[in-house]
Amino acid sequence: MSSHQLLIELFTEELPPKALRRLGDAFATAIVEGLRSRGLAPAQAGHRAFCTPRRLAVRVDDVAQVGESRRVDLKGPSVKVGLDADGQPTEALRKWALKQGATTEQLTRASDGRQECFWFSTTVPGETLDGCIDALIAHALGRLPIPKVMEYQLADGVTCVSFVRPAHRLLVLHGERIVPAQVLGLAAGRTTYGHRFQSGAELEIADAAAYVHVLERQGRVLPDFDTRRARILSQLQARASELGASLGAAADLEALLEEVTALVEWPAVYVGAFEEVFLQVPQECLILTMRTNQKYFPLFDAAGRLLPRFLIVSNMEIDDPSLIVDGNERVVRPRLADARFFFDQDRRTRLADRVPALAAVVYHARLGTQAQRTERVRRIAAGVAAALGADAAHVDRAAQLAKADLLTGMVGEFPELQGVMGAYYARHDGEPEAVAAAIVEHYQPRFAGDALPRTQTGTAVALADKLETLAGLFGIGQQPTGDKDPFALRRHALGVIRMLVEGRLPLPLPALLDTAFAAFELEAAQGRTALEDFIYERLAGWLRDRGHSAQEVAAVIDLRPADLARVPDRLAAVRAFSAMPQAQALAAANKRIGNILRKSGDAAAAALDDALLTDPAERELAEQLAGLAPQVGHSIDAHDYAGALSTMAQARDAVDRFFDQVMVMADDPRVRANRLCLLARLHGLMNRVADISRLTA
């Protein structure tokens, strides 16, 4: 039977916009996988996913009415069970063969990888599309990443079903033919609905191939998500260009563009405006309320300053949009007025005067209030500032004021503006610019890829803030478990790592953790160890994500280098060393030495006795180590890690001769201890930059 396109559409009430693309992609993927697994669609069959605010759909090419028959090999009893002592079929084998519709003579014998078994080969008829369509769709719906399930009653007033939103129409076409499917109490047909306001009541789809054409021409619906998104972006850019404006940074548009695409079926872009007096409010506030609350696109001039205009993405394309524009302008005006009111009111109270009120704000039930947290951050920041040589007074003042804007009306209305508003209010109060900048910077980096603090004061407070969070929560046993991380501790740890590594800050991690835990009155020994492990684990993962191999990362991180700023240099040196011809031999020798030392325990002598070096090969190795050690040390002191490993590579021949000619575990206990001492020295020198044993192939 010839194949056709298969179209499946589930028409619903408005779907959650932030989840729409994921729902559409998941629905299409599950349907395609189900068809392929049943032999109804070839592995290379193309498909197209569709999703709008009121529908999930997929169209799959080359779907057969009946799947191809498949040869199936069924495994039966083992030969030991299937044959008796005389080699005749047992009752168990005969019953199994009868169950398969076969005789014992039709069975074959072959190994299953562990033992010889009986097998029966048969041909299974292909599944029919009509026979499996209900299960196929139900399985796809069950796999959807639904944020929250709704239970609703069907028209019969009795039956209840569950889905992300109530479903009202099911369309299933195989070419021109309706496939008799039933899902969520709906029977499949060939009709759907177009635009809620700009289309007729029903649309009839004559053929699966006509779906997009009918929806676009008759229904005023763009069913393809990416097509709608591209049209919206094109219209936004065109309108902005007409006004001599820009939409701002592309990265800032992504989330809003995705959400707006999920809210409209036939997009049209119009221009709105607001009074210039609102521009007296910090533009971050206006931008946030327009984007977050109203789903508008603010416009900017060439210098990045906010303009008193914005773009509206409407679901209605009409000749005279004046009512739409006027309605949106009337809606946004009170929002902007609220922002202006909060800004004016907040400035009546100095930021410093709000600090005492932090004592009434609970930070964590076991860690006290925001006021107590602020004092801990100040103590940690003082230690960081001293180590960095930062202005101690500026760092302390910024740490003291950093959380005060949590008590402002603006941050209460827009929590996303924490730090940003604190900086505005600090400048208004006459605080030093270094303090104001640090208040906003101390939250950085807020997310993966976010900018690091630019100022030394901001860096000191940012480190202190993140270290306080990590130390406090690890100290009370609240570390992340599995994929649960309610306090975003992985993000905080990554922020510390990025500041130390990318900022090349000469701050030893163990000392920072000591400073952080010293700010708490907690029994934190176990928590400190767990936090240190956690940070090194995060560092290893971050480095692997940046393109370093697992072996390179393990070689460096397993030694727990205190100075994270130098980790990239060590990794570069390890990579260069790995390319040297001596690398694999020395790495293997290093691993062998480590094993010997572990097995010998504390048997090595405390000091090397030259008088006991009787074998020429061990004397040669000792002499070479004595000569190389100062060179390696000098290179490491100069942070020339590549030079240190290159120098160490010169010992390769002496190491090889030692293992070829010297019996380490000699009968004489003094000689044995002396040779173990020599190996311990070699092992220590080899591993001053990295654990090169991790580089073995």
NORPE-V114510 format. One record per backbone hydrogen bond with DSSP energy under -1.0 kcal/mol. NH is the residue of the N-H (numbers start at 1). CO is the residue of the C=O. Records with the same first field share a line. If there is no record, write none. Layout:
# NORPE-V114510
NH: CO ; CO
This chain:
# NORPE-V114510
4: 63
6: 60
7: 173
8: 58
9: 171
10: 56
11: 169
12: 54
13: 166
15: 53
19: 16
23: 19
24: 20
25: 21
26: 22
27: 23
28: 24
29: 25
30: 26
31: 27
32: 28
33: 29
34: 30
35: 31
36: 32
37: 33
38: 34
39: 36
40: 35
45: 42
48: 59
50: 57
51: 223
52: 55
55: 52
56: 10
57: 50
58: 8
59: 48
60: 6
61: 46
63: 4
64: 40
67: 127
70: 124
72: 122
74: 120
76: 118
79: 116
82: 78
83: 79
84: 88
87: 84
90: 82
94: 90
95: 91
96: 92
97: 93
98: 94
99: 95
100: 96
101: 98
102: 97
106: 103
107: 104
108: 119
110: 117
112: 115
117: 110
118: 77
119: 108
120: 74
122: 72
124: 70
129: 65
132: 128
133: 129
136: 132
137: 133
138: 134
139: 135
140: 136
141: 137
142: 138
144: 141
146: 144
150: 163
152: 161
154: 159
157: 154
161: 152
163: 150
168: 11
169: 11
171: 9
172: 189
173: 7
174: 177
175: 5
177: 174
179: 172
181: 179
183: 186
186: 183
188: 181
189: 170
192: 203
195: 219
203: 192
205: 190
208: 175
210: 207
211: 208
214: 210
215: 211
216: 212
217: 213
218: 214
219: 214
221: 215
222: 265
228: 224
229: 225
230: 226
231: 227
232: 228
233: 229
234: 230
235: 231
236: 232
237: 233
238: 234
239: 235
240: 236
241: 237
242: 238
243: 239
244: 241
245: 240
246: 300
253: 250
257: 253
258: 254
259: 255
260: 256
261: 257
262: 258
263: 260
268: 314
270: 312
272: 310
274: 308
278: 275
279: 276
280: 277
281: 278
285: 282
286: 282
287: 283
288: 284
289: 285
290: 286
291: 287
292: 288
293: 289
294: 289
296: 290
297: 311
299: 309
300: 246
301: 305
304: 301
307: 299
310: 272
311: 297
312: 270
314: 268
325: 321
326: 322
327: 323
328: 324
329: 325
330: 326
331: 327
332: 328
333: 329
336: 332
337: 333
338: 334
339: 335
340: 336
341: 337
342: 338
343: 339
344: 340
345: 341
346: 342
347: 343
348: 345
349: 346
354: 351
358: 355
359: 356
360: 357
361: 358
363: 368
364: 368
367: 364
368: 364
370: 361
371: 358
373: 369
374: 370
375: 371
376: 372
377: 373
378: 374
379: 375
380: 376
381: 377
382: 378
383: 379
384: 380
385: 381
386: 382
387: 383
388: 384
389: 385
390: 385
395: 391
396: 392
397: 393
398: 394
399: 395
400: 396
401: 397
402: 398
404: 401
406: 403
407: 404
408: 405
412: 408
413: 409
414: 410
417: 414
418: 415
420: 418
421: 417
423: 419
424: 420
425: 421
426: 422
427: 423
428: 424
429: 425
430: 427
431: 426
436: 432
437: 433
438: 434
439: 435
440: 436
441: 437
442: 438
444: 441
450: 447
459: 455
460: 456
461: 457
462: 458
463: 459
464: 460
465: 461
466: 462
467: 463
468: 464
469: 465
470: 466
471: 467
472: 468
473: 469
474: 470
475: 471
476: 472
477: 474
478: 473
481: 484
484: 481
488: 485
492: 488
493: 489
494: 490
495: 491
496: 492
497: 493
498: 494
499: 495
500: 496
501: 497
502: 498
505: 500
507: 505
509: 562
512: 508
513: 509
514: 510
515: 511
516: 512
517: 513
518: 514
520: 517
524: 522
528: 524
529: 525
530: 526
531: 527
532: 528
533: 529
534: 530
535: 531
536: 532
537: 533
538: 534
539: 535
540: 536
541: 537
542: 538
543: 539
544: 540
545: 541
547: 544
548: 543
553: 549
554: 550
555: 551
556: 552
557: 553
558: 554
560: 557
564: 562
566: 563
567: 564
570: 566
571: 567
572: 568
573: 569
574: 570
575: 571
576: 572
577: 573
578: 574
580: 577
583: 580
586: 582
587: 583
588: 584
589: 585
590: 586
591: 587
592: 588
593: 589
594: 590
595: 591
596: 592
597: 593
598: 594
599: 595
600: 596
603: 600
605: 673
612: 609
613: 610
614: 612
619: 615
620: 616
621: 617
622: 618
623: 619
624: 620
625: 621
626: 622
627: 623
628: 624
629: 625
632: 628
633: 629
634: 630
635: 631
636: 632
637: 633
638: 634
639: 636
640: 635
641: 639
644: 640
645: 641
646: 642
647: 643
648: 644
649: 645
650: 647
651: 648
652: 649
655: 651
656: 652
657: 653
658: 654
659: 655
660: 656
661: 657
662: 658
666: 664
672: 668
673: 669
674: 670
675: 671
676: 672
677: 673
678: 674
679: 675
680: 676
681: 677
682: 678
683: 679
684: 680
685: 681
686: 682
687: 683
688: 685
691: 555
692: 690
694: 691
695: 692
696: 693
